[in-house]
């Protein structure tokens, strides 16, 4: 899966979950500080990623995903084509 496809899907999930326009979501945005995600929304985000990309994200990995780019990078490293 290409980075462009992953980025588009991540933005779609975040925009639906946080009620934001995809254009507001940039790779450098922090999920909590910049996009306003609370702990419940972060948990829902991880669950949505697991479902969309058919992956298991450990609690340790989830704690390291702080930005949109962190999310994209993790998925690029862990999603099978």
MMTF fields as JSON, N, C-alpha, C and O atoms, coordinates in Angstrom:
{
  "mmtfVersion": "1.0.0",
  "mmtfProducer": "UNKNOWN",
  "numBonds": 323,
  "numAtoms": 324,
  "numGroups": 81,
  "numChains": 1,
  "numModels": 1,
  "chainsPerModel": [1],
  "groupsPerChain": [81],
  "chainIdList": ["A"],
  "bondAtomList": [4, 2, 8, 6, 12, 10, 16, 14, 20, 18, 24, 22, 28, 26, 32, 30, 36, 34, 40, 38, 44, 42, 48, 46, 52, 50, 56, 54, 60, 58, 64, 62, 68, 66, 72, 70, 76, 74, 80, 78, 84, 82, 88, 86, 92, 90, 96, 94, 100, 98, 104, 102, 108, 106, 112, 110, 116, 114, 120, 118, 124, 122, 128, 126, 132, 130, 136, 134, 140, 138, 144, 142, 148, 146, 152, 150, 156, 154, 160, 158, 164, 162, 168, 166, 172, 170, 176, 174, 180, 178, 184, 182, 188, 186, 192, 190, 196, 194, 200, 198, 204, 202, 208, 206, 212, 210, 216, 214, 220, 218, 224, 222, 228, 226, 232, 230, 236, 234, 240, 238, 244, 242, 248, 246, 252, 250, 256, 254, 260, 258, 264, 262, 268, 266, 272, 270, 276, 274, 280, 278, 284, 282, 288, 286, 292, 290, 296, 294, 300, 298, 304, 302, 308, 306, 312, 310, 316, 314, 320, 318],
  "bondOrderList": [1, 1, 1, 1, 1, 1, 1, 1, 1, 1, 1, 1, 1, 1, 1, 1, 1, 1, 1, 1, 1, 1, 1, 1, 1, 1, 1, 1, 1, 1, 1, 1, 1, 1, 1, 1, 1, 1, 1, 1, 1, 1, 1, 1, 1, 1, 1, 1, 1, 1, 1, 1, 1, 1, 1, 1, 1, 1, 1, 1, 1, 1, 1, 1, 1, 1, 1, 1, 1, 1, 1, 1, 1, 1, 1, 1, 1, 1, 1, 1],
  "groupList": [{"groupName": "UNK", "atomNameList": ["N", "CA", "C", "O"], "elementList": ["N", "C", "C", "O"], "formalChargeList": [0, 0, 0, 0], "bondAtomList": [1, 0, 2, 1, 3, 2], "bondOrderList": [1, 1, 2], "singleLetterCode": "X", "chemCompType": "L-PEPTIDE LINKING"}],
  "groupTypeList": [0, 0, 0, 0, 0, 0, 0, 0, 0, 0, 0, 0, 0, 0, 0, 0, 0, 0, 0, 0, 0, 0, 0, 0, 0, 0, 0, 0, 0, 0, 0, 0, 0, 0, 0, 0, 0, 0, 0, 0, 0, 0, 0, 0, 0, 0, 0, 0, 0, 0, 0, 0, 0, 0, 0, 0, 0, 0, 0, 0, 0, 0, 0, 0, 0, 0, 0, 0, 0, 0, 0, 0, 0, 0, 0, 0, 0, 0, 0, 0, 0],
  "groupIdList": [1, 2, 3, 4, 5, 6, 7, 8, 9, 10, 11, 12, 13, 14, 15, 16, 17, 18, 19, 20, 21, 22, 23, 24, 25, 26, 27, 28, 29, 30, 31, 32, 33, 34, 35, 36, 37, 38, 39, 40, 41, 42, 43, 44, 45, 46, 47, 48, 49, 50, 51, 52, 53, 54, 55, 56, 57, 58, 59, 60, 61, 62, 63, 64, 65, 66, 67, 68, 69, 70, 71, 72, 73, 74, 75, 76, 77, 78, 79, 80, 81],
  "secStructList": [7, 7, 2, 2, 2, 2, 2, 2, 2, 2, 2, 2, 2, 2, 2, 2, 2, 2, 6, 7, 7, 4, 4, 4, 7, 7, 6, 6, 7, 5, 6, 6, 6, 6, 6, 7, 7, 7, 2, 2, 2, 2, 2, 2, 2, 2, 2, 2, 2, 2, 2, 2, 2, 6, 7, 7, 7, 7, 2, 2, 2, 2, 2, 2, 7, 7, 5, 2, 2, 2, 2, 2, 2, 2, 2, 2, 2, 2, 7, 7, 7],
  "xCoordList": [0.856, 0.0, 0.903, 1.896, 0.551, 1.397, 1.168, 0.138, 2.149, 2.027, 0.856, 0.178, 0.626, -0.488, -1.835, -2.705, -2.007, -3.261, -3.423, -4.503, -2.344, -2.398, -2.737, -3.585, -2.087, -2.335, -3.785, -4.41, -4.324, -5.723, -6.672, -7.621, -6.414, -7.275, -7.174, -8.183, -5.958, -5.771, -6.527, -7.208, -6.413, -7.123, -8.637, -9.354, -9.125, -10.559, -11.052, -12.098, -10.289, -10.67, -10.67, -11.629, -9.602, -9.508, -10.585, -11.16, -10.864, -11.863, -13.245, -14.015, -13.568, -14.865, -14.929, -15.937, -13.866, -13.841, -13.845, -14.515, -13.085, -12.911, -13.73, -13.634, -14.53, -15.368, -14.541, -14.842, -13.488, -12.619, -12.646, -12.994, -12.275, -12.111, -10.748, -9.779, -10.657, -9.368, -8.242, -7.078, -8.594, -7.586, -6.96, -5.861, -7.65, -7.14, -6.099, -5.396, -6.005, -5.152, -3.851, -3.836, -2.773, -1.45, -0.58, -0.822, 0.431, 1.289, 1.914, 2.078, 2.261, 2.932, 1.973, 2.421, 0.67, -0.315, -0.22, -0.171, -0.194, -0.273, -1.737, -2.62, -1.975, -3.353, -4.113, -5.269, -3.473, -4.15, -4.051, -5.07, -2.834, -2.627, -3.2, -3.854, -2.962, -3.386, -4.79, -5.542, -5.128, -6.419, -7.483, -8.657, -7.085, -8.045, -8.587, -9.627, -7.894, -8.371, -8.173, -7.094, -9.232, -9.107, -8.747, -8.615, -8.589, -8.126, -9.1, -8.675, -10.381, -11.37, -11.267, -11.292, -11.154, -11.033, -9.743, -9.728, -8.669, -7.419, -7.589, -7.083, -8.301, -8.572, -9.43, -9.163, -10.452, -11.315, -10.519, -10.76, -9.574, -8.727, -7.886, -7.807, -7.262, -6.449, -7.321, -6.919, -8.504, -9.41, -9.825, -9.905, -10.086, -10.461, -9.296, -9.503, -8.073, -6.896, -6.74, -6.468, -6.915, -6.783, -7.796, -7.467, -9.009, -10.047, -9.771, -9.833, -9.47, -9.26, -8.048, -8.096, -6.966, -5.721, -5.437, -4.398, -6.372, -6.239, -4.895, -4.143, -4.613, -3.384, -3.74, -4.846, -2.792, -2.92, -1.881, -0.687, -2.328, -1.431, -1.33, -2.319, -0.13, 0.06, -0.133, -0.034, -0.41, -0.547, 0.729, 0.675, 1.88, 3.166, 3.322, 3.753, 2.972, 3.057, 2.065, 2.389, 0.863, -0.157, 0.308, 0.024, 1.024, 1.53, 2.573, 2.762, 3.252, 4.282, 3.717, 4.434, 2.454, 1.82, 1.242, 0.143, 2.002, 1.606, 1.142, 0.367, 1.613, 1.27, 0.645, 0.655, 0.111, -0.412, 0.724, 0.536, 1.904, 3.042, 3.491, 3.871, 3.455, 3.774, 2.837, 3.265, 1.578, 0.585, 0.923, 0.943, 1.188, 1.501, 2.759, 2.794, 3.791, 5.053, 4.842, 5.347, 4.102, 3.85, 3.124, 3.479, 2.118, 1.356, 2.22, 2.129, 3.053, 3.95, 4.869, 5.175, 5.298, 6.209, 5.497, 6.142, 4.187, 3.494, 2.347, 1.825, 1.943, 0.823, 1.38, 2.301, 0.798, 1.179, 0.501, -0.628, 1.201, 0.625, -0.442, -1.025],
  "yCoordList": [-1.174, 0.0, 1.239, 1.297, 2.2, 3.387, 4.353, 4.312, 5.215, 6.222, 7.157, 7.604, 7.445, 8.328, 7.714, 8.412, 6.433, 5.759, 5.711, 5.989, 5.355, 5.305, 6.683, 6.801, 7.72, 9.082, 9.469, 10.039, 9.169, 9.499, 8.778, 9.378, 7.497, 6.731, 7.237, 7.328, 7.566, 8.089, 9.407, 9.618, 10.287, 11.571, 11.365, 12.084, 10.4, 10.113, 9.634, 10.071, 8.732, 8.23, 9.367, 9.526, 10.156, 11.259, 12.304, 12.818, 12.624, 13.662, 13.213, 14.021, 11.936, 11.425, 11.364, 11.736, 10.903, 10.731, 12.06, 12.212, 13.023, 14.304, 15.435, 16.584, 15.111, 16.108, 17.281, 18.448, 16.926, 17.926, 17.727, 16.656, 18.776, 18.652, 17.999, 18.313, 17.103, 16.464, 17.471, 17.198, 18.631, 19.655, 20.228, 20.782, 20.099, 20.603, 19.664, 20.037, 18.468, 17.431, 17.349, 16.914, 17.768, 17.749, 16.709, 16.391, 16.174, 15.152, 15.569, 14.738, 16.832, 17.287, 17.531, 17.811, 17.431, 17.672, 16.614, 15.414, 17.089, 16.175, 15.811, 16.668, 14.533, 14.052, 14.739, 15.123, 14.894, 15.525, 17.043, 17.733, 17.563, 19.005, 19.793, 20.816, 19.333, 20.097, 19.742, 20.61, 18.458, 18.019, 17.857, 17.66, 17.939, 17.925, 16.563, 16.477, 15.492, 14.155, 13.895, 14.133, 13.4, 13.019, 11.533, 10.88, 11.004, 9.617, 8.609, 7.611, 8.86, 7.962, 8.004, 6.962, 9.187, 9.324, 8.679, 8.106, 8.77, 8.117, 6.601, 5.925, 6.074, 4.637, 4.236, 3.224, 5.022, 4.754, 4.855, 4.095, 5.791, 5.951, 4.698, 4.194, 4.198, 2.984, 1.81, 1.03, 1.688, 0.603, 0.719, -0.285, 1.931, 2.151, 1.811, 1.241, 2.164, 1.814, 0.304, -0.235, -0.37, -1.828, -2.472, -3.415, -1.965, -2.507, -2.177, -3.056, -0.922, -0.487, -1.159, -1.542, -1.3, -1.813, -3.265, -3.816, -3.887, -5.282, -5.547, -6.439, -4.741, -4.865, -4.876, -4.503, -5.307, -5.216, -4.224, -4.4, -3.193, -2.165, -2.394, -2.277, -2.72, -2.963, -1.669, -0.573, -1.814, -0.634, 0.193, 1.423, -0.48, 0.225, 1.038, 2.191, 0.432, 1.154, 2.31, 3.396, 2.08, 3.128, 4.343, 5.481, 4.099, 5.202, 6.038, 7.214, 5.429, 6.136, 6.897, 7.665, 6.691, 7.376, 8.689, 8.732, 9.751, 11.061, 12.024, 12.942, 11.816, 12.714, 11.921, 10.69, 12.652, 12.016, 11.29, 10.175, 11.918, 11.281, 10.023, 9.045, 10.026, 8.808, 7.672, 6.529, 7.997, 7.008, 6.457, 5.244, 7.36, 6.954, 6.099, 5.066, 6.518, 5.776, 4.382, 3.404, 4.279, 2.977, 2.074, 0.905, 2.607, 1.803, 1.396, 0.256, 2.292, 1.954, 0.784, -0.071, 0.754, -0.287, -1.595, -2.642, -1.559, -2.743, -3.287, -4.36, -2.571, -3.046, -3.873, -3.456, -5.053, -5.888, -5.366, -4.879, -5.473, -4.998, -5.915, -5.66],
  "zCoordList": [0.0, 0.0, 0.0, 0.725, -0.803, -0.924, 0.236, 0.908, 0.45, 1.503, 1.226, 2.151, -0.031, -0.399, -0.008, 0.514, -0.254, 0.1, 1.612, 2.133, 2.321, 3.78, 4.336, 5.221, 3.83, 4.297, 4.089, 4.983, 2.929, 2.63, 3.596, 4.1, 3.849, 4.748, 6.186, 6.885, 6.628, 7.984, 8.136, 9.14, 7.153, 7.208, 7.212, 7.907, 6.451, 6.406, 7.769, 8.249, 8.388, 9.713, 10.728, 11.484, 10.748, 11.706, 11.479, 12.439, 10.228, 9.964, 10.42, 10.939, 10.234, 10.684, 12.211, 12.811, 12.822, 14.273, 15.019, 16.04, 14.492, 15.196, 14.582, 15.015, 13.58, 12.897, 12.373, 12.626, 11.633, 11.012, 9.505, 9.008, 8.794, 7.349, 7.088, 7.779, 6.108, 5.816, 5.555, 5.852, 5.001, 4.708, 5.978, 5.93, 7.113, 8.387, 8.999, 9.938, 8.474, 9.058, 8.269, 7.117, 8.897, 8.276, 8.979, 10.143, 8.286, 8.899, 10.226, 11.119, 10.363, 11.587, 12.751, 13.863, 12.518, 13.572, 14.662, 14.387, 15.912, 17.05, 17.257, 17.208, 17.487, 17.597, 18.724, 18.55, 19.875, 21.014, 20.974, 20.958, 20.957, 21.084, 19.91, 20.114, 18.689, 17.512, 17.021, 16.579, 17.104, 16.565, 17.636, 17.32, 18.903, 19.996, 20.386, 21.038, 19.996, 20.344, 21.834, 22.377, 22.493, 23.901, 23.967, 22.932, 25.17, 25.315, 24.705, 24.123, 24.834, 24.225, 22.704, 22.048, 22.151, 20.696, 20.185, 19.096, 20.961, 20.556, 20.537, 19.642, 21.522, 21.544, 20.348, 19.699, 20.058, 18.901, 17.599, 16.661, 17.543, 16.359, 16.138, 15.018, 17.19, 17.075, 16.623, 15.759, 17.203, 16.816, 15.348, 14.641, 14.9, 13.5, 12.565, 11.494, 12.973, 12.172, 12.073, 11.001, 13.203, 13.21, 12.261, 11.541, 12.266, 11.385, 9.922, 9.063, 9.639, 8.255, 7.609, 6.44, 8.37, 7.808, 8.185, 7.821, 8.922, 9.327, 10.008, 9.615, 11.048, 11.832, 13.313, 13.706, 14.118, 15.567, 16.054, 15.817, 16.726, 17.258, 18.764, 19.487, 19.224, 20.652, 21.431, 20.878, 22.718, 23.574, 23.562, 23.566, 23.548, 23.529, 22.243, 22.278, 21.114, 19.841, 19.811, 19.331, 20.321, 20.321, 21.123, 20.751, 22.224, 23.041, 22.306, 22.616, 21.327, 20.562, 19.364, 18.722, 19.065, 17.929, 18.441, 18.994, 18.245, 18.767, 17.676, 17.944, 16.454, 15.347, 14.202, 14.194, 13.25, 12.044, 11.325, 10.838, 11.255, 10.583, 11.31, 10.666, 12.637, 13.394, 12.965, 12.8, 12.792, 12.374, 11.0, 10.792, 10.066, 8.694, 8.671, 8.002, 9.396, 9.43, 10.011, 9.461, 11.118, 11.722, 10.728, 10.577, 10.058, 9.103, 7.92, 7.463, 7.413, 6.301, 6.691, 5.861, 7.94, 8.422, 8.748, 8.808, 8.96, 9.478, 8.651, 8.954, 7.614, 6.783, 5.629, 4.927, 5.455, 4.322, 3.078, 3.127, 1.958, 0.69, 0.182, -0.871]
}
